[in-house]
Amino acid sequence: MPFYHQMGKIPRKRHTQFKKEDGSLYREEVMGTKGFSGIQSILYHLHPPTRVSRAEKIRDWVPLLEEEGANRHRHLLTLNASPGGDVVEGRRHLLINDDVAIATCQPTESMDYFFRNSDGDEVIFVHEGTGEFQSVFGRLSYQPGDYIVIPVGTTYRFELGEGSTRFLVVESTGEIVPPKRYRNEYGQLMEHSPFCERDIRLPERLETHTDRNQYQVRVKAHNRLHAYEYDFHPFDVVGWDGYLYPYIFNIGDFEPITGRIHQPPPVHQTFAGPNFVICSFVPRLYDYHPEAIPAPYWHSNVNSDEVLYYVEGNFMSRKGVKEGSITLHPSGIPHGPHPGKVEGSIGKKGTEELAVMIDTFRPLYVTQTALELEDAQYLTSWLDGD
């Protein structure tokens, strides 16, 4: 985030002696992006973060893709997937390209190890469930509707709460940030932004672990999953400061931008990543021109693939989609409202729909895992009643 934050104990000056009570030094780590040209934070550890006793490759992190056929609209019924695993091993990757991977996850187990994605930022959207996101930067409680934004290189784990849990996971190969058009030259969110810094939840408390034992950190790097063994607890940070840290933004705090006529999808944009955007469709009033048509117009995706994840409510332009549905409308062919949805929207005053949209500017590829969840009739669903 483009604002400074500090937690725990830090020295008055960076890169100077910072001593423990016994006179030995805390270990300073600079964690930054883009070499030394991007945003960064400085963390102070009890132990050098390089104390690795063993390393091994676990597996490749490359989902198998379908054998490509006709370019067509797709509908995935993710609620049909069986729950299981933890927040990392339980991910079901459905759509991928060289910029982003989109997965769902219904974990049933808390993590007994730690994880770090060194290939890019992650956003984990909480559809169902509560619990605690724990990292070297501190702890954050999460709830339904939260976007958990995790910067590249953050060591973390999830502690699941009671009840079922369901996540939408977006793995990037770069930074995921608020849209540039909402920020001024200093990085502050401006008045026309649909959210502001007050809506951002930062780590709530920093707990320094002094435990000495064997701990495993699994790291995604170069599209492979590796395991590293340490003889100290990875959350041994006594303090940190800077601009790079995980945070939470709840979709309920996104203030929709509306108009007299139908507004295009960019007004829903919440985050930007490398060659993709994440948008929030939230409850809102419809267009107020006396002859407005609230339903979207038919449109051709030019140079973008559109993915919608349906969270709750009745999505006004679609038939047959359900909670947890994912639709993919690829570039090259038009898409739009289902038959009767245009006429049915006229005169409506508002919607209670809630959905997350991901638009990519390079084609997405469908995994073999996604085929197990596919609604094969979706392509022809526009024929009914027209």
VMD Tcl script that draws the C-alpha trace (Angstrom):
set ca {
  {0.00 0.00 0.00}
  {1.23 3.53 -0.69}
  {1.34 4.60 2.96}
  {3.86 4.03 5.73}
  {3.21 1.72 8.67}
  {5.25 0.54 11.67}
  {4.79 -2.27 14.20}
  {6.87 -3.47 17.15}
  {10.36 -2.32 18.04}
  {12.71 -0.72 15.51}
  {15.86 1.41 15.84}
  {15.72 5.17 15.33}
  {17.92 4.93 12.21}
  {17.86 2.19 9.59}
  {20.99 0.10 8.97}
  {22.43 0.91 12.41}
  {23.14 -1.24 15.46}
  {19.96 -2.55 17.10}
  {20.83 -4.63 20.14}
  {19.00 -7.19 22.23}
  {19.12 -7.07 26.01}
  {22.13 -9.42 26.01}
  {24.07 -7.06 23.73}
  {23.82 -9.18 20.58}
  {22.33 -7.72 17.41}
  {18.88 -8.14 15.96}
  {19.09 -9.22 12.31}
  {17.91 -6.59 9.84}
  {16.23 -7.71 6.60}
  {15.27 -5.37 3.77}
  {12.30 -6.84 1.89}
  {11.57 -4.93 -1.29}
  {10.33 -5.15 -4.85}
  {11.95 -4.27 -8.18}
  {15.45 -4.52 -6.77}
  {15.79 -1.40 -4.65}
  {13.46 0.70 -6.83}
  {10.04 -0.50 -5.61}
  {8.26 -0.32 -2.28}
  {9.91 -2.03 0.68}
  {9.78 -2.77 4.37}
  {12.59 -3.43 6.86}
  {12.14 -6.28 9.35}
  {14.15 -7.06 12.48}
  {14.58 -10.75 13.32}
  {15.86 -12.66 16.31}
  {17.79 -14.93 13.91}
  {19.36 -14.52 10.47}
  {16.67 -15.45 7.89}
  {19.33 -17.40 5.99}
  {19.64 -20.19 8.62}
  {18.44 -23.03 6.36}
  {19.37 -26.59 7.34}
  {17.82 -28.44 4.38}
  {16.17 -27.71 1.02}
  {14.27 -29.91 -1.42}
  {11.96 -29.61 -4.40}
  {8.46 -30.90 -3.67}
  {6.77 -30.65 -7.07}
  {6.16 -28.55 -10.14}
  {3.51 -25.82 -9.84}
  {2.15 -26.15 -13.38}
  {-1.44 -27.39 -13.79}
  {-2.24 -29.68 -16.71}
  {-4.23 -27.96 -19.46}
  {-7.13 -29.26 -21.50}
  {-6.65 -30.25 -25.11}
  {-7.75 -27.07 -26.82}
  {-10.93 -27.14 -28.87}
  {-13.26 -24.42 -30.10}
  {-13.01 -21.01 -28.46}
  {-16.25 -20.82 -26.47}
  {-17.97 -19.49 -23.37}
  {-17.50 -21.65 -20.28}
  {-19.36 -22.14 -16.99}
  {-17.72 -23.88 -14.03}
  {-19.77 -25.07 -11.06}
  {-17.16 -24.80 -8.34}
  {-19.57 -25.81 -5.57}
  {-19.40 -29.32 -7.05}
  {-15.74 -29.62 -6.04}
  {-14.98 -31.69 -2.97}
  {-13.52 -29.79 -0.01}
  {-10.18 -30.82 1.41}
  {-6.57 -29.93 2.07}
  {-5.23 -26.64 3.38}
  {-5.10 -23.16 1.84}
  {-2.14 -24.07 -0.38}
  {-2.45 -27.78 -1.16}
  {-6.23 -27.51 -1.46}
  {-6.15 -25.04 -4.37}
  {-7.85 -26.16 -7.58}
  {-6.35 -24.16 -10.43}
  {-8.97 -23.60 -13.11}
  {-7.80 -20.83 -15.46}
  {-4.21 -19.73 -16.09}
  {-1.88 -17.78 -18.33}
  {1.61 -16.34 -17.99}
  {0.35 -13.43 -15.86}
  {-2.21 -14.93 -13.50}
  {-3.63 -18.18 -12.16}
  {-7.20 -18.39 -10.85}
  {-8.11 -21.09 -8.35}
  {-10.78 -21.99 -5.83}
  {-10.12 -23.58 -2.49}
  {-12.33 -25.22 0.14}
  {-9.79 -26.05 2.83}
  {-10.67 -28.27 5.75}
  {-7.26 -28.18 7.48}
  {-5.13 -25.45 8.99}
  {-1.53 -25.28 7.77}
  {1.13 -27.17 9.79}
  {3.86 -25.43 7.76}
  {4.48 -21.93 6.43}
  {4.20 -20.71 2.83}
  {5.79 -18.00 0.73}
  {4.98 -17.13 -2.90}
  {8.16 -15.72 -4.40}
  {6.76 -15.47 -7.93}
  {4.27 -12.66 -7.32}
  {1.50 -11.14 -5.22}
  {-1.63 -13.05 -4.25}
  {-5.19 -11.93 -3.56}
  {-7.38 -14.38 -1.64}
  {-11.09 -13.50 -1.63}
  {-13.04 -14.94 1.30}
  {-16.39 -16.26 0.08}
  {-17.15 -18.22 3.25}
  {-15.48 -18.67 6.59}
  {-13.60 -16.85 9.30}
  {-10.17 -17.31 10.74}
  {-6.77 -15.71 11.07}
  {-4.15 -14.86 8.47}
  {-0.74 -15.01 10.16}
  {2.49 -13.64 8.68}
  {5.90 -12.20 9.56}
  {4.13 -8.81 9.59}
  {1.55 -9.85 12.21}
  {-1.95 -11.26 12.41}
  {-5.12 -10.31 10.56}
  {-8.59 -11.70 11.30}
  {-10.62 -12.35 8.16}
  {-14.33 -12.70 7.39}
  {-16.59 -13.18 4.34}
  {-16.10 -10.52 1.68}
  {-12.48 -9.84 2.53}
  {-9.82 -9.44 -0.13}
  {-6.59 -10.57 1.58}
  {-3.77 -8.93 -0.38}
  {-0.44 -10.72 0.15}
  {2.74 -9.16 -1.28}
  {5.36 -11.29 -2.99}
  {7.82 -12.90 -0.59}
  {5.56 -12.80 2.49}
  {5.89 -15.85 4.73}
  {2.43 -16.78 6.01}
  {-0.05 -19.41 7.10}
  {-3.82 -19.60 7.72}
  {-5.55 -20.67 10.91}
  {-9.10 -21.69 9.95}
  {-12.06 -20.85 12.16}
  {-15.13 -22.97 12.78}
  {-17.48 -23.84 9.93}
  {-16.84 -24.22 6.22}
  {-14.34 -22.11 4.31}
  {-14.34 -21.13 0.64}
  {-11.75 -18.97 -1.11}
  {-11.21 -17.55 -4.58}
  {-7.44 -17.35 -5.12}
  {-5.66 -15.06 -7.59}
  {-1.95 -15.77 -8.03}
  {-0.03 -13.10 -9.94}
  {3.41 -12.93 -11.50}
  {3.80 -9.31 -10.38}
  {2.31 -6.64 -8.14}
  {-1.41 -6.31 -7.37}
  {-2.21 -2.69 -6.47}
  {-5.10 -0.19 -6.43}
  {-5.72 1.29 -9.91}
  {-3.34 4.08 -10.84}
  {-6.19 6.39 -11.90}
  {-7.45 6.45 -8.30}
  {-4.07 7.56 -6.87}
  {-2.35 10.93 -6.96}
  {1.35 11.40 -7.71}
  {2.18 10.57 -4.08}
  {0.19 7.33 -4.05}
  {-2.73 8.61 -1.96}
  {-6.20 7.46 -2.99}
  {-8.10 10.46 -4.36}
  {-11.66 11.69 -3.76}
  {-13.11 9.97 -6.84}
  {-11.80 6.57 -5.72}
  {-14.54 4.08 -4.68}
  {-12.58 3.33 -1.49}
  {-9.92 5.03 0.63}
  {-7.19 4.27 3.15}
  {-9.70 4.20 6.03}
  {-11.19 1.07 4.47}
  {-7.88 -0.80 4.62}
  {-7.26 -3.16 7.55}
  {-3.62 -3.55 8.53}
  {-2.01 -6.31 10.65}
  {-3.64 -6.16 14.06}
  {-0.85 -7.38 16.32}
  {2.71 -8.59 16.01}
  {3.69 -11.66 18.04}
  {7.38 -12.51 18.26}
  {8.02 -16.25 18.49}
  {11.17 -17.35 20.31}
  {10.60 -21.10 19.77}
  {13.57 -23.21 18.65}
  {12.53 -26.37 16.82}
  {12.29 -27.66 13.26}
  {9.97 -25.61 11.02}
  {9.19 -26.02 7.34}
  {8.64 -23.12 4.96}
  {7.32 -24.07 1.53}
  {8.21 -21.60 -1.18}
  {6.74 -21.21 -4.66}
  {9.58 -20.04 -6.90}
  {10.01 -20.35 -10.67}
  {6.71 -22.29 -10.87}
  {8.00 -24.98 -8.54}
  {7.22 -25.71 -4.89}
  {10.25 -26.08 -2.62}
  {10.62 -26.93 1.08}
  {13.15 -25.33 3.44}
  {13.87 -26.42 6.99}
  {14.70 -23.88 9.74}
  {15.70 -24.42 13.39}
  {13.72 -21.39 14.58}
  {10.14 -20.15 14.24}
  {9.74 -18.10 11.01}
  {7.69 -15.46 12.86}
  {10.66 -14.22 14.90}
  {10.22 -10.55 13.91}
  {10.35 -8.04 16.78}
  {9.45 -5.02 14.62}
  {9.17 -3.68 11.10}
  {8.31 -0.56 9.15}
  {7.72 0.44 5.54}
  {5.24 0.31 2.72}
  {5.23 -3.42 1.87}
  {2.90 -5.58 3.97}
  {-0.29 -7.65 3.69}
  {-3.64 -5.95 4.20}
  {-7.36 -6.60 3.90}
  {-10.04 -4.71 2.00}
  {-13.64 -5.88 2.32}
  {-15.82 -5.85 -0.78}
  {-18.62 -4.32 1.34}
  {-16.54 -1.14 1.60}
  {-16.40 -0.68 -2.18}
  {-18.66 2.28 -3.00}
  {-20.25 1.66 -6.43}
  {-20.05 4.28 -9.16}
  {-23.39 4.65 -10.94}
  {-24.83 6.93 -13.62}
  {-27.90 7.84 -15.66}
  {-27.07 5.11 -18.19}
  {-25.27 1.78 -17.88}
  {-21.70 2.20 -16.68}
  {-18.89 0.10 -18.23}
  {-17.02 -2.54 -16.20}
  {-13.96 -0.34 -15.43}
  {-16.03 1.59 -12.84}
  {-16.01 -1.61 -10.77}
  {-12.22 -1.97 -10.81}
  {-10.64 -2.59 -7.41}
  {-7.12 -3.83 -8.17}
  {-4.69 -3.94 -11.08}
  {-2.10 -6.64 -11.78}
  {0.23 -7.34 -14.69}
  {-2.09 -7.58 -17.71}
  {-5.23 -8.13 -15.61}
  {-7.66 -6.30 -13.34}
  {-9.90 -7.36 -10.44}
  {-13.35 -5.74 -10.17}
  {-16.09 -5.78 -7.51}
  {-19.76 -5.98 -8.48}
  {-21.67 -4.92 -5.36}
  {-25.27 -4.03 -4.42}
  {-26.10 -0.70 -6.06}
  {-28.82 1.47 -7.54}
  {-29.49 1.03 -11.24}
  {-29.27 3.72 -13.92}
  {-31.72 6.59 -13.55}
  {-32.21 7.89 -17.09}
  {-36.00 7.71 -17.75}
  {-35.39 5.27 -20.60}
  {-32.43 3.44 -19.09}
  {-31.79 -0.25 -19.67}
  {-30.03 -1.48 -16.51}
  {-28.87 -4.75 -18.08}
  {-25.51 -4.53 -19.86}
  {-25.37 -4.27 -23.62}
  {-23.97 -7.13 -25.69}
  {-20.30 -6.58 -26.26}
  {-17.29 -8.20 -27.87}
  {-14.25 -8.69 -25.71}
  {-11.50 -7.03 -27.69}
  {-8.11 -8.12 -26.36}
  {-9.46 -9.40 -23.04}
  {-10.97 -12.48 -21.43}
  {-13.69 -11.91 -18.82}
  {-14.03 -14.12 -15.73}
  {-16.87 -13.67 -13.24}
  {-17.05 -15.39 -9.87}
  {-20.59 -15.25 -8.45}
  {-20.69 -14.75 -4.69}
  {-24.35 -14.19 -3.85}
  {-27.56 -12.58 -5.07}
  {-29.36 -12.82 -8.40}
  {-27.03 -11.68 -11.18}
  {-29.30 -9.61 -13.39}
  {-27.89 -10.51 -16.81}
  {-27.48 -14.27 -16.39}
  {-29.61 -17.40 -16.20}
  {-28.41 -20.66 -14.72}
  {-25.45 -19.30 -12.77}
  {-25.30 -20.13 -9.09}
  {-23.38 -19.15 -6.00}
  {-19.80 -20.23 -6.62}
  {-20.21 -20.29 -10.41}
  {-17.33 -19.10 -12.58}
  {-18.03 -17.95 -16.13}
  {-15.34 -17.40 -18.75}
  {-16.20 -15.21 -21.75}
  {-13.09 -15.27 -23.94}
  {-11.94 -12.71 -26.47}
  {-13.01 -13.23 -30.05}
  {-16.73 -13.84 -29.55}
  {-19.50 -11.52 -28.25}
  {-21.29 -12.09 -24.98}
  {-24.09 -10.39 -23.13}
  {-27.41 -10.84 -21.33}
  {-29.36 -14.06 -21.55}
  {-32.72 -14.00 -23.37}
  {-35.33 -11.95 -21.53}
  {-32.84 -10.33 -19.16}
  {-32.73 -7.01 -21.04}
  {-36.50 -6.56 -20.99}
  {-36.70 -7.86 -17.43}
  {-34.28 -5.26 -16.17}
  {-36.29 -2.25 -17.38}
  {-37.86 -0.39 -14.48}
  {-35.78 -2.13 -11.83}
  {-34.33 0.22 -9.23}
  {-31.36 -1.74 -7.92}
  {-29.56 -5.03 -7.48}
  {-28.22 -7.05 -4.55}
  {-25.75 -9.03 -6.67}
  {-22.24 -9.65 -5.38}
  {-19.50 -10.91 -7.70}
  {-15.77 -10.67 -8.37}
  {-14.64 -10.10 -11.95}
  {-11.16 -10.74 -13.35}
  {-10.41 -9.37 -16.82}
  {-7.17 -10.55 -18.40}
  {-5.51 -8.91 -21.38}
  {-3.90 -12.11 -22.57}
  {-5.85 -15.34 -23.24}
  {-6.63 -17.68 -20.39}
  {-6.21 -21.44 -20.67}
  {-8.56 -23.99 -19.10}
  {-7.06 -26.68 -16.88}
  {-8.02 -30.33 -16.82}
  {-9.26 -29.81 -13.27}
  {-11.77 -27.26 -14.55}
  {-13.29 -29.81 -16.94}
  {-14.54 -31.82 -13.96}
  {-16.73 -28.84 -12.98}
  {-17.92 -27.66 -16.39}
  {-21.54 -27.04 -17.37}
  {-21.41 -28.32 -20.96}
  {-24.73 -26.66 -21.88}
  {-23.61 -23.09 -21.19}
  {-22.53 -22.32 -24.76}
  {-26.05 -22.81 -26.10}
  {-27.86 -21.19 -23.16}
  {-28.46 -18.02 -25.22}
  {-30.73 -19.95 -27.63}
  {-33.57 -20.39 -25.15}
  {-36.51 -18.03 -25.55}
  {-34.99 -15.73 -28.15}
}
mol new
graphics top color blue
foreach p $ca { graphics top sphere $p radius 0.5 }
foreach p [lrange $ca 0 end-1] q [lrange $ca 1 end] { graphics top cylinder $p $q radius 0.2 }
display resetview
